[in-house]
Amino acid sequence: MKRFVSMVVLLCFALAAGALFAEETQMEVPKAEAPVVAAPAPKVDTGDTAWVLISTALVMLMTPGLALFYGGMVRRKNVLGTIMQSFIALGVITILWVLYGYSLSFGPDKWHIIGGLEWVGLKGVGLEPNPDYAATIPHQAFMIFQMMFAVITPALITGAFAERFKFKTYLVFLVLWATLVYFPLAHWVWGVGGWIRNLGALDFAGGLVVHISSGVSALAAAIVVGKRKSHGLENMAPHNLSMTLLGAALLWFGWFGFNGGSAVASGSLATSAFVVTHIATAAAALSWMTAEWLHRNKPTVLGAASGAVAGLVAITPASGFVGPIPALIIGLAAGVLCYMAVNLKTKLGYDDSLDAVGVHGVGGTWGAIATGLFASKAINSAGNDGLFFGNASLLWNQLISVGAAWIYSFVITLAILKILDWTMGLRVSDEEEYDGLDLSQHGESGYTL
C-alpha cells in the first residue's frame, strides 16, 4: 500500500513538473516579427459532396437490387440463400474496407501493385479532401463511395455457384477474394502509382476492377464447384421473374450513381456519364430481346432484364469517356455479344447458374475494349482518344489491362477455391442441396403458403 501511495505521489509530481515546464517553455518562445499565414486548406464543395454521397447511397442500393435480381432467378427453395449471399457482403466487405481494404486499394503506393498500410483503420482518412483522388469532397466521402464498389463485386460472383455453395465457406471466400483479388486490382487500375493506371489504360467506373474480375472469377468458380445436381435433367427455371425484373430496375437506377458518381463532382462529366449509361442500357435491353426473339421466337422478360444489365456492365468502363452515339453502339453490341456468350455455356459444359460469366465477364471485356475504340478527349480531357479518334495506342493499353485482369482474377480465384475445397469444402451435401439452401443453411423458408 505504501509503495502504491508513493508511486501516485511521484506521478503527481511528474505531471505537475511537466505542466510547469510546458508553460515555461511556451512563455519563452519569442514572438515572430510578422504573422505566419497558414496555407489555405483544400475547400470542400458542398454540391460535389452532396452528389457523391447520393451516388454512394445509389450504389449501396445496387447490392440489394442484385439480391432480388439473382433471388428471382433461382428455384423457390434457394431464394433466401441466394439473397443472403449478396446482402451479407454489405457487412463483411464494409468491415474489411475499414480495417485495411481501403488502405491496400488506395493507400500510398508500394511497388506499383498494392497500397501501403498507412491508412489502416482509416487512420489519416478524415474530412479534408485528398487531392490525389477527389480535391473537392471529404476524403471519407470518396472512401465510402469506393466501399460500395468493393461490396457488390464479390456478390456478383455468387451467380456462378448459386444453389449449391456452403454459407460458412462463402464467408471465408468473401474475405480471401476481396483481400487477394479486389484490393490489388483496384490499386493497379485506380490507385495513384498503380501499374495499369501508369500504363494509361482507362476504366472510368469499374469495367476491369468490378466486372471482369467478378465475371472471370465466376468462371473459375463454376468450373471448380461443378454443376448442380440433376442439371440438364430437371427443370431449373427461375421461380419469380417479377422479383428479377424489380432487381434489374433497381440495378439500373443505382447504376446512375455507379457511373455518374465516378466523376466525383456534380458537373458536366457526371451528366455525360449519366446520359450515356441510360442510352447504352436501353440499347442493350432491346438488342438482347431482339436477338432472343429471332433465335427462340419469343421475347422474354428475363432476356430484356439480362440485356439491360449487360448494357450497364459494358458502358461502365467507357461512361466517362464516350458520347451518346458510341454509347448506343456499345449497348447494341453488348446485348448481342452477352446473349451469345450465355448460350455458349451449354456447349462448353459449365454450369454458370445465373449467367455471371456471360453478362459480367464478357460484358466487362467488351466495354473495356470499346473504351479503346470510342474514348474521346472532347468528352473528358483527363482521358485519351481511342482508335476511332486517331490513337491506336489506347486500344493496345486496354487489351493489355484486360489480359492482366483476366489472368490474375482467374488464377487467384482458382487457387482460393481449391484451398477452401480441401480445407472446408465448397458444396453442401447432396441431401442439403435437395432440401435447398434456405432450410439447410439458414433454417428458414422464403415463402409460407
VEXVEXDO-396816 format. One record per residue (C-alpha): residue in three letters; z, x negated, y negated. Coordinates in steps of 0.2 Angstrom, whole numbers, padded with zeros to 4 digits, always signed. Layout:
N
ALAZXY ...
END
This chain:
449
MET+0000+0000+0000 LYS+0005-0014-0012 ARG-0012-0023-0008 PHE-0021-0006-0012 VAL-0012-0004-0029 SER-0016-0022-0033 MET-0034-0020-0029 VAL-0035-0004-0040 VAL-0027-0013-0055 LEU-0038-0028-0053 LEU-0053-0017-0053 CYS-0047-0008-0068 PHE-0045-0024-0077 ALA-0063-0030-0072 LEU-0070-0014-0078 ALA-0061-0015-0095 ALA-0066-0033-0097 GLY-0084-0029-0093 ALA-0084-0015-0105 LEU-0077-0026-0119 PHE-0090-0040-0115 ALA-0104-0027-0116 GLU-0098-0020-0133 GLU-0095-0038-0140 THR-0112-0043-0134 GLN-0120-0028-0141 MET-0112-0032-0158 GLU-0118-0050-0158 VAL-0137-0045-0156 PRO-0145-0049-0173 LYS-0155-0036-0181 ALA-0174-0038-0181 GLU-0181-0041-0198 ALA-0194-0027-0195 PRO-0193-0012-0184 VAL-0201-0014-0167 VAL-0213+0000-0164 ALA-0214+0005-0146 ALA-0232+0008-0139 PRO-0236+0027-0138 ALA-0233+0035-0121 PRO-0248+0042-0112 LYS-0250+0060-0118 VAL-0249+0075-0106 ASP-0262+0088-0109 THR-0255+0105-0106 GLY-0272+0113-0102 ASP-0276+0099-0089 THR-0259+0101-0082 ALA-0260+0119-0080 TRP-0277+0118-0072 VAL-0271+0105-0059 LEU-0255+0115-0055 ILE-0265+0131-0052 SER-0278+0121-0042 THR-0263+0115-0031 ALA-0257+0132-0028 LEU-0275+0137-0023 VAL-0277+0123-0011 MET-0260+0127-0004 LEU-0266+0144+0000 MET-0280+0137+0010 THR-0269+0132+0024 PRO-0263+0150+0027 GLY-0281+0155+0025 LEU-0286+0143+0038 ALA-0272+0150+0049 LEU-0279+0168+0048 PHE-0297+0161+0050 TYR-0293+0152+0066 GLY-0280+0165+0072 GLY-0293+0179+0072 MET-0305+0169+0082 VAL-0293+0166+0097 ARG-0288+0178+0111 ARG-0274+0190+0107 LYS-0261+0181+0117 ASN-0263+0165+0107 VAL-0264+0172+0089 LEU-0246+0166+0084 GLY-0248+0149+0092 THR-0264+0146+0083 ILE-0257+0152+0066 MET-0241+0141+0069 GLN-0251+0125+0071 SER-0258+0127+0053 PHE-0243+0134+0045 ILE-0231+0121+0051 ALA-0242+0107+0044 LEU-0236+0113+0027 GLY-0218+0107+0032 VAL-0222+0091+0042 ILE-0235+0084+0031 THR-0225+0088+0015 ILE-0210+0078+0021 LEU-0221+0063+0026 TRP-0231+0063+0010 VAL-0214+0062+0000 LEU-0207+0049+0011 TYR-0221+0037+0012 GLY-0238+0046+0014 TYR-0242+0046-0005 SER-0237+0028-0007 LEU-0248+0022+0008 SER-0263+0033+0001 PHE-0262+0029-0017 GLY-0249+0016-0020 PRO-0254-0002-0026 ASP-0267-0009-0015 LYS-0264-0021+0000 TRP-0280-0030+0007 HIS-0291-0015+0001 ILE-0286-0005+0016 ILE-0269+0003+0013 GLY-0257+0006-0002 GLY-0241-0003-0003 LEU-0223+0004-0001 GLU-0219+0003-0019 TRP-0219+0022-0021 VAL-0209+0026-0005 GLY-0198+0042-0008 LEU-0209+0045-0024 LYS-0200+0031-0032 GLY-0209+0027-0049 VAL-0219+0043-0047 GLY-0212+0053-0062 LEU-0218+0064-0076 GLU-0228+0052-0086 PRO-0247+0051-0082 ASN-0254+0037-0071 PRO-0269+0030-0080 ASP-0277+0025-0063 TYR-0278+0042-0056 ALA-0275+0055-0070 ALA-0272+0050-0088 THR-0268+0067-0095 ILE-0257+0075-0082 PRO-0240+0070-0075 HIS-0240+0058-0060 GLN-0231+0071-0050 ALA-0244+0084-0053 PHE-0258+0073-0046 MET-0246+0068-0032 ILE-0243+0086-0026 PHE-0261+0091-0028 GLN-0266+0077-0016 MET-0252+0083-0005 MET-0261+0099-0001 PHE-0277+0090+0004 ALA-0266+0080+0017 VAL-0258+0096+0023 ILE-0274+0105+0028 THR-0284+0091+0035 PRO-0275+0089+0052 ALA-0273+0108+0053 LEU-0292+0108+0054 ILE-0292+0098+0070 THR-0282+0112+0079 GLY-0298+0122+0080 ALA-0304+0110+0094 PHE-0289+0112+0106 ALA-0284+0130+0102 GLU-0276+0140+0116 ARG-0270+0125+0126 PHE-0260+0112+0117 LYS-0241+0109+0118 PHE-0232+0113+0102 LYS-0220+0099+0103 THR-0234+0086+0107 TYR-0243+0094+0092 LEU-0229+0090+0080 VAL-0229+0072+0085 PHE-0248+0071+0084 LEU-0247+0078+0066 VAL-0235+0063+0061 LEU-0246+0050+0070 TRP-0263+0056+0065 ALA-0258+0058+0046 THR-0250+0041+0046 LEU-0264+0031+0056 VAL-0279+0041+0051 TYR-0277+0051+0035 PHE-0267+0040+0024 PRO-0278+0024+0027 LEU-0294+0033+0025 ALA-0288+0042+0009 HIS-0284+0024+0002 TRP-0301+0017+0007 VAL-0310+0031-0002 TRP-0299+0036-0017 GLY-0285+0023-0019 VAL-0288+0010-0033 GLY-0294-0006-0023 GLY-0299+0004-0008 TRP-0314-0004+0000 ILE-0325+0011+0001 ARG-0321+0015-0017 ASN-0325-0003-0022 LEU-0342-0001-0012 GLY-0347+0013-0024 ALA-0348+0027-0011 LEU-0344+0044-0019 ASP-0333+0058-0012 PHE-0328+0070-0025 ALA-0316+0081-0016 GLY-0315+0075+0002 GLY-0331+0076+0012 LEU-0326+0059+0021 VAL-0307+0060+0019 VAL-0304+0078+0024 HIS-0319+0085+0034 ILE-0327+0070+0043 SER-0310+0064+0048 SER-0305+0081+0054 GLY-0321+0085+0062 VAL-0323+0069+0071 SER-0305+0069+0077 ALA-0308+0086+0083 LEU-0322+0080+0094 ALA-0311+0066+0101 ALA-0298+0080+0104 ALA-0310+0092+0113 ILE-0315+0078+0125 VAL-0298+0071+0129 VAL-0289+0088+0130 GLY-0303+0096+0141 LYS-0309+0114+0142 ARG-0299+0129+0143 LYS-0296+0137+0160 SER-0310+0148+0165 HIS-0320+0143+0150 GLY-0338+0149+0153 LEU-0332+0161+0167 GLU-0322+0174+0157 ASN-0324+0182+0140 MET-0315+0172+0127 ALA-0322+0182+0112 PRO-0312+0182+0095 HIS-0299+0196+0096 ASN-0298+0200+0077 LEU-0313+0196+0066 SER-0306+0206+0052 MET-0292+0193+0051 THR-0305+0179+0052 LEU-0315+0186+0038 LEU-0300+0188+0027 GLY-0296+0170+0031 ALA-0313+0164+0026 ALA-0312+0174+0010 LEU-0295+0165+0006 LEU-0303+0148+0010 TRP-0317+0152-0002 PHE-0305+0157-0015 GLY-0294+0142-0013 TRP-0309+0130-0012 PHE-0312+0133-0031 GLY-0295+0123-0033 PHE-0300+0111-0020 ASN-0316+0106-0028 GLY-0313+0111-0046 GLY-0296+0104-0047 SER-0303+0087-0041 ALA-0309+0084-0059 VAL-0290+0083-0063 ALA-0295+0090-0080 SER-0299+0108-0086 GLY-0316+0103-0094 SER-0334+0103-0091 LEU-0334+0094-0075 ALA-0321+0106-0067 THR-0333+0120-0072 SER-0348+0112-0064 ALA-0339+0109-0048 PHE-0333+0127-0048 VAL-0350+0134-0051 VAL-0359+0123-0038 THR-0345+0127-0025 HIS-0349+0145-0026 ILE-0368+0143-0026 ALA-0368+0132-0010 THR-0356+0143-0001 ALA-0366+0159-0004 ALA-0382+0150+0001 ALA-0374+0143+0017 ALA-0367+0161+0022 LEU-0385+0168+0020 SER-0394+0154+0029 TRP-0382+0154+0044 MET-0383+0173+0045 THR-0402+0172+0044 ALA-0403+0158+0057 GLU-0392+0168+0069 TRP-0402+0184+0066 LEU-0418+0175+0071 HIS-0410+0167+0086 ARG-0400+0181+0093 ASN-0407+0196+0085 LYS-0391+0201+0077 PRO-0382+0195+0061 THR-0364+0194+0065 VAL-0348+0194+0054 LEU-0342+0178+0062 GLY-0358+0170+0058 ALA-0358+0174+0040 ALA-0339+0169+0039 SER-0343+0152+0048 GLY-0358+0149+0037 ALA-0348+0151+0021 VAL-0335+0138+0027 ALA-0350+0127+0032 GLY-0356+0128+0014 LEU-0339+0125+0007 VAL-0337+0109+0018 ALA-0355+0102+0013 ILE-0353+0104-0005 THR-0336+0096-0006 PRO-0341+0078-0007 ALA-0355+0082-0019 SER-0347+0095-0030 GLY-0343+0084-0045 PHE-0360+0075-0045 VAL-0373+0088-0042 GLY-0381+0103-0052 PRO-0384+0121-0047 ILE-0401+0119-0038 PRO-0396+0104-0027 ALA-0381+0114-0023 LEU-0392+0128-0017 ILE-0402+0116-0006 ILE-0386+0108+0001 GLY-0379+0125+0005 LEU-0395+0132+0013 ALA-0397+0116+0024 ALA-0378+0117+0029 GLY-0379+0134+0036 VAL-0394+0130+0047 LEU-0388+0112+0052 CYS-0370+0118+0056 TYR-0377+0133+0066 MET-0387+0122+0077 ALA-0373+0110+0079 VAL-0361+0124+0085 ASN-0374+0130+0098 LEU-0376+0112+0104 LYS-0359+0110+0110 THR-0363+0121+0126 LYS-0377+0109+0130 LEU-0366+0094+0128 GLY-0352+0101+0138 TYR-0336+0100+0127 ASP-0325+0115+0123 ASP-0323+0115+0104 SER-0314+0131+0104 LEU-0316+0136+0085 ASP-0331+0125+0080 ALA-0321+0112+0070 VAL-0334+0099+0075 GLY-0349+0108+0071 VAL-0343+0115+0055 HIS-0332+0101+0048 GLY-0339+0086+0056 VAL-0357+0090+0054 GLY-0355+0099+0038 GLY-0345+0085+0030 THR-0358+0072+0036 TRP-0372+0082+0028 GLY-0363+0084+0012 ALA-0359+0065+0011 ILE-0377+0061+0014 ALA-0383+0074+0002 THR-0372+0066-0011 GLY-0383+0051-0009 LEU-0398+0061-0012 PHE-0394+0073-0026 ALA-0380+0064-0036 SER-0384+0063-0055 LYS-0375+0054-0069 ALA-0381+0068-0080 ILE-0368+0079-0071 ASN-0354+0065-0070 SER-0356+0049-0080 ALA-0342+0042-0069 GLY-0353+0044-0054 ASN-0370+0037-0050 ASP-0388+0043-0047 GLY-0394+0047-0030 LEU-0410+0043-0021 PHE-0420+0058-0029 PHE-0414+0051-0046 GLY-0421+0034-0043 ASN-0406+0025-0035 ALA-0408+0022-0016 SER-0393+0011-0015 LEU-0381+0025-0017 LEU-0388+0033-0001 TRP-0385+0017+0008 ASN-0367+0016+0002 GLN-0365+0034+0008 LEU-0372+0030+0025 ILE-0360+0015+0027 SER-0345+0026+0022 VAL-0350+0040+0034 GLY-0352+0027+0048 ALA-0335+0019+0044 ALA-0326+0036+0043 TRP-0334+0042+0060 ILE-0330+0026+0070 TYR-0312+0024+0063 SER-0307+0043+0065 PHE-0314+0044+0082 VAL-0307+0028+0089 ILE-0289+0030+0082 THR-0288+0048+0086 LEU-0294+0045+0104 ALA-0280+0031+0106 ILE-0267+0043+0099 LEU-0271+0057+0111 LYS-0272+0045+0126 ILE-0255+0038+0122 LEU-0247+0056+0119 ASP-0255+0062+0135 TRP-0247+0048+0145 THR-0230+0050+0137 MET-0228+0068+0133 GLY-0243+0077+0140 LEU-0256+0086+0129 ARG-0258+0103+0138 VAL-0247+0117+0143 SER-0246+0121+0161 ASP-0259+0132+0169 GLU-0246+0146+0170 GLU-0242+0144+0152 GLU-0260+0144+0147 TYR-0262+0160+0157 ASP-0247+0169+0148 GLY-0253+0162+0131 LEU-0246+0151+0118 ASP-0237+0165+0109 LEU-0225+0168+0124 SER-0225+0151+0132 GLN-0222+0140+0116 HIS-0214+0152+0104 GLY-0206+0167+0114 GLU-0215+0179+0103 SER-0230+0191+0103 GLY-0242+0194+0089 TYR-0243+0212+0092 THR-0231+0225+0099 LEU-0241+0240+0105 
END
